[in-house]
C-alpha cells in the first residue's frame, strides 16, 4: 500500500510538471502542427505514467483521467479547441480543466476563464461530495454481498457486476470533479449521466445519456473532424455514418488500454469488438431512421425500442466485456483489493 501511494505521488508530481510545460510553453506556440509537436512528449508521458499504479481502482481511474481524457483535451488544445482553449488565466484552473471530467453550464463559463475563481456563495458541502458518499455506500454494500457470491447464480452475479460498473464510473467521475466544484464555488456543473435506463435507442444511449463527458470528448476529437471530411466525399446526409463508426472504434481502443492496465496480459481485443459492434448497430439505426422514420414509413414505439437497446447493450457487454474480466479473475482481484483497503484503515485507526 505504501509503495502504491509513493507511485501515486510521483505520478501527480510529473503530471503537474507536464501540464505546467503545456500551459506556460506550449500555449505560446502557434496552434496546429507546431503546438502538437511540442505537446506530444506530454501526451506520451501521460499515456504511460498510470501503468506504475497497479491497483485496480486507482490504476484504472488514472488511465481514464490522464491517458484518455487529459490526452484528448491536449490534442484539442494543440489546435486551439476544446475546454483548454483559450487557456484559463489561473494555472490551477488549467489543471482542473485537463484532469477533472467536468463541464460548467453555459451561464458560468466566465469562471472557467479565470475571471472570478475561488469566489462564490457562503461555504456549503459540494453536491458532488454527497453524490460520491452515496455511491461509495452503495459500492460498499455490493462488496459486502460478494462475500456470499458462492450462493448466487452466475446471472445474478453478472447483474451485480453491471451495477458495480455503473456505480464505480459514477463514483470516479464525481470524485474527479470534486476539486472543480470546490475551487469554483457558486457555479453549476453539467451532470455526468442523463438517466441511461430511459434511453429510447442505441443512438440516444451512447450519444445523449451515457458518460456525457466522454461522449463530448469523442465528439470533438473524432466525430466532428471525420464528419467534416466525410461530408465532402459522400455528402452531408450520410457523413455521420463513418464518423460514428470511427468514434466507436476509437472508444474501443481506449477501453482496450484500460483493460490492459486491469488485466496486464496480451490484449484479446474483445472490448474493442464490443464497441465496433455497437458502432455498426448505431450506424444501422441511423440508416433506418433516415430511410423509414424520416419518411413516416415505419416508427418503432419508444416503449419497445428503449428496452431492446438496453437488452442489446447488456447482452453484448456480458459476452464481450465481462466474460474477459471474469476469465482473468478481475472480480476476485477487486474484492481482494477492497478487503486490503478495509484492513489498512483498520490498522490506521
Order of alpha helices (4+ residues) and beta strands (2+ residues): alpha-alpha-alpha-alpha-alpha-alpha-alpha-alpha-alpha-alpha-alpha-alpha-alpha-alpha-alpha
